[in-house]
Amino acid sequence: PVLDPGREEFLEYDVTRLIHETTHPERKVVGIMSSLPVMGSELPPQFMMMQQPQQEQKRPWVLVEELKKTYDVRTVPTNEFPITGVDILVVIHPKEFPQDAQFAIDQYVLGGGKALVFVDPFCNVDASDTGMGFRMPGSSDLNTLFNAWGIDVPARKAVLDMDNGTTVAVGQGRAEKHPAWITVTRDLLDQNDVTCAQLNLMVIPVAGAIAPYGAVSNTIVPLIHTSANAGEVDSFNAQQPAAEIRKQFVPAHQPLTIAAKVSGVFNTAFPGGHPGGEGESNGYVKTAAAANTVLIVADVDLLADEFNFREINLFGMRAYQPFNNNMDFLMNAIDQLGGDENLISIRSRAKFQRPFTVVQGLERAAQERWLAKERELSEELQSVRMRLNELQTKKDTSQRFILSPEQQNEINDFQQRQLEIARDLKEVRKNLRKDIDALGLRLKFYNMALIPALVCLFGIGLALYRVYKVKQS
C-alpha cells in the first residue's frame, strides 16, 4: 500500500485503517433497507405485490454498483428480525416503516451494529405528480429512534440556505438560484473528519435539519451544515419559486446541520420491548453494552443517480460521470463505519507545511515595488489632468476644442513618462523572476552538488583515516 502525501493530515487514520484491514481481511457486508427500489429489480418485499408481471426490470442505483466493488451488498427486508450477518446497515428513506422494522434497527444499533440512515422531508425521487401543476413530495423520518439517540429531524420542514443556493431549471428556458437546493462547498463540510475532508462539492436537493433533542448526553458532530443565513420552511412550500420563498424566509441566524455523527451509549426507543407482543419481548436490549456511532443524513436525493451522475456512452458501453462528491461522501462514510470504534473517532491532524518564506519575501518586496510604481503613475496622470484643465480654462472660448501647444507638450511628456513606468514595471517583474530563479539555482546547487560533494569528501576522509589507523597498528 502507498500513503498519499495529499492526505498527510490523515496519516494516523490511514495507518490504523491499513492495520485494521490487514487483521480483518474478510469482505464486509453492507445491508440496504429501503422503501425505494435502490437495488433495482430486487424490490423490497412490501413492493413485490405491486409489481406487474410484464413490468420492465429496473437496474440498481449506481451507489449499489459502486458498493459491490468493495463490499458484499444484500437487501435487508423490513420484516427481518433480528438483523444478522450485516456489518454496516444503510437505511434509505424509511417511509412508513412498520414498528417491527424500527425495533429491528433499534436492536441492531444497541447490539453494536453500525448504521447509516438517510431520511428526507421532501424526497424528490419519491414525489408523485398531483396533476395540478405541482408534485407531492414523499417524506420519511425515524424520529422514534432519533429521539432516543438524542436528535430530531422534523418530518415536514425543509432547510433553506440563502447564500448557497443551486441554479436549477424552472421551465420555459429559465433558470434561477433556488435556496432549497443547497450547493455544499468545503466551508460547509467538517474538514477535520475523514468522511468530508477530501470533498470539494456536494449538491443536496431539499434537505431537513438535524437538531439536538431532549436531555440525552450523546455526542453530535455536524458533518454537513448550512451557512448562518439559513432557515426552515414547510417542505411543501420548498418547491415554490425562489422569489416567493425569499418573501417568507425567516433566518435562524445560525448554521443548520444536514448530516451528523451521533456517538454514545444508546438506550432503546422501545422500553416496553418488541412492539409485536409481550411474548416476543424476551431478551431485547434496553441499553447498549458499549459506545457506538451512527451517521444520520437528512436527505435521500443526494444518493439518486440523476443528482450525481451524467450518463455517457463509452465505446458502446454505459458509463457514469460524477459531477459532484455525493457518492464519495457515502463511500467515505461506509468505509469509516466499517472500522472499529477507535478508527471512527480519529480526527485529522493539522497539516505540516514548510512555507517558502524567502520566496514569499521576494514576492512581497516585488509587489510593494509594483504598487509603488502604479501609485506613481496614477499620481502623474492626475497631475497631467489638472494641468490640462488649467490650460483649458486659460484658452479663448473659440479655441476650446483645439489643443494648444502647451497641452500637446503635456500630453507628449505624460505619454513618454507612461512608457518609462511601463518599462520599469516590466523590469520589476523580470527582476522578481530573476531573484526567484537565482534562489532556485542556489538550492539546486546545494542539494545536488555541494551536499553530495561534502558527503563524498567526508567518506574519503573517513576511509583515509581508517587506512592510516590500520598502518599505525
Salt bridges, closest charged atoms under 4 A:
GLU12 OE1 - ARG349 NH2 2.28
ASP14 OD1 - ARG7 NH2 2.81
ASP14 OD1 - ARG17 NH2 3.90
GLU21 OE2 - ARG17 NH1 3.10
GLU66 OE2 - LYS69 NZ 2.95
ASP72 OD1 - ARG27 NE 2.91
GLU80 OE2 - ARG74 NH2 2.97
ASP100 OD1 - HIS274 ND1 3.99
ASP126 OD2 - HIS93 NE2 2.99
ASP126 OD2 - LYS95 NZ 2.96
ASP190 OD2 - ARG347 NH1 3.08
ASP193 OD2 - LYS261 NZ 2.79
ASP193 OD2 - ARG347 NH1 3.36
GLU244 OE2 - LYS247 NZ 3.44
GLU280 OE1 - HIS274 NE2 3.81
ASP305 OD2 - ARG59 NH1 3.07
GLU311 OE2 - ARG318 NE 3.23
ASP335 OD2 - ARG17 NE 3.95
GLU341 OE1 - LYS114 NZ 2.61
GLU376 OE2 - ARG417 NH2 2.36
GLU380 OE2 - ARG417 NE 2.99
GLU390 OE2 - ARG387 NH1 3.63
GLU390 OE2 - LYS394 NZ 3.62
GLU410 OE2 - ARG387 NE 3.35
GLU420 OE1 - ARG417 NH1 3.03
ASP424 OD2 - LYS373 NZ 3.18
GLU427 OE1 - LYS430 NZ 3.49
ASP437 OD1 - ARG433 NE 3.35
